[in-house]
Amino acid sequence: MPLEPRVTVEIESGEEDSTPHTVQIFLNEEGLRKLIEDLNALSEKNDHFHMFSQDWSGSNGELSQIPYYPQNTTAHHLKVLFRPDHWDRKYYPHMFPEEDNK
């Protein structure tokens, strides 16, 4: 029986917000294969991809809503964007603060 991709994106907040928030990604074998495939497909012509939970996609979503740690929140939507440096230099120059000192 083939495995269904299972990707769980959890957001862990610090104790009473005293520490930064942490994102954890848990993957089964097929979830890992799918994520690597989607990452490898990124390019300037295909600059992003989405993963959704079943609740948000209306079909078999890739994102699991069962948290590994019950106190954490799971994400319903993961959007991964490819942003080459030359795009960021043009559209988001604040991403290169070291250039402000030149």
C-alpha positions as CSV (number, residue, x, y, z in Angstrom):
1,M,0.0,0.0,0.0
2,P,1.6,3.3,-1.1
3,L,2.1,5.9,1.6
4,E,0.1,9.1,1.6
5,P,2.3,12.2,2.1
6,R,2.1,13.5,5.6
7,V,3.6,16.9,6.4
8,T,2.9,18.5,9.7
9,V,3.9,22.1,10.2
10,E,3.7,23.1,13.8
11,I,4.1,26.5,15.3
12,E,5.5,26.4,18.8
13,S,5.3,29.6,20.8
14,G,7.7,30.4,23.6
15,E,6.8,30.4,27.3
16,E,4.5,33.4,27.6
17,D,6.0,34.8,24.5
18,S,9.4,35.3,26.2
19,T,11.2,33.4,23.5
20,P,10.9,33.5,19.7
21,H,8.3,31.4,17.9
22,T,9.6,28.2,16.4
23,V,8.3,26.4,13.3
24,Q,8.8,22.6,13.2
25,I,8.2,20.5,10.1
26,F,7.5,16.8,10.6
27,L,7.5,14.5,7.5
28,N,6.9,10.9,6.7
29,E,8.8,9.2,3.8
30,E,6.2,10.3,1.1
31,G,5.9,13.8,2.6
32,L,9.7,14.2,2.4
33,R,9.7,12.9,-1.3
34,K,6.9,15.4,-2.2
35,L,8.5,18.3,-0.4
36,I,11.9,17.6,-2.2
37,E,10.1,17.3,-5.5
38,D,8.3,20.6,-5.0
39,L,11.5,22.3,-3.9
40,N,13.4,21.0,-6.9
41,A,10.7,22.3,-9.3
42,L,11.1,25.9,-8.1
43,S,12.6,28.3,-10.7
44,E,12.0,31.8,-11.9
45,K,9.2,30.5,-14.1
46,N,7.7,28.4,-11.3
47,D,8.4,30.6,-8.3
48,H,6.2,29.1,-5.6
49,F,4.1,26.2,-4.4
50,H,1.4,25.6,-1.8
51,M,0.5,22.8,0.6
52,F,-2.9,22.8,2.3
53,S,-4.7,20.9,5.0
54,Q,-7.7,18.9,4.1
55,D,-9.9,21.5,5.8
56,W,-8.6,24.2,3.5
57,S,-8.2,22.3,0.3
58,G,-11.5,20.4,0.3
59,S,-9.6,17.3,-0.8
60,N,-6.8,15.1,0.6
61,G,-4.5,17.8,1.7
62,E,-0.8,17.3,2.3
63,L,-0.7,19.1,5.6
64,S,-1.7,17.0,8.6
65,Q,-3.8,18.8,11.3
66,I,-2.8,16.3,14.0
67,P,-0.1,18.0,16.1
68,Y,2.8,15.9,17.4
69,Y,2.7,18.2,20.5
70,P,-0.9,19.0,21.5
71,Q,0.1,22.5,22.8
72,N,1.3,23.5,19.4
73,T,-0.7,25.0,16.5
74,T,-0.7,23.3,13.1
75,A,-0.6,25.3,9.9
76,H,-3.4,24.9,7.3
77,H,-1.4,26.5,4.5
78,L,2.3,26.4,3.7
79,K,3.5,28.6,0.8
80,V,7.1,28.3,-0.3
81,L,8.5,31.1,-2.5
82,F,11.7,31.1,-4.5
83,R,13.2,34.6,-4.6
84,P,16.5,35.0,-6.5
85,D,18.8,37.7,-5.2
86,H,18.4,39.8,-8.3
87,W,14.6,40.0,-7.8
88,D,15.1,40.9,-4.1
89,R,17.7,43.6,-4.9
90,K,15.1,45.2,-7.3
91,Y,11.8,44.7,-5.4
92,Y,12.9,44.1,-1.8
93,P,16.2,45.9,-1.3
94,H,15.6,45.9,2.5
95,M,16.6,42.3,2.4
96,F,20.2,43.4,1.9
97,P,20.9,45.8,4.8
98,E,24.7,45.4,4.4
99,E,24.4,47.3,1.2
100,D,23.1,50.3,3.1
101,N,26.5,50.8,4.6
102,K,28.3,51.1,1.3
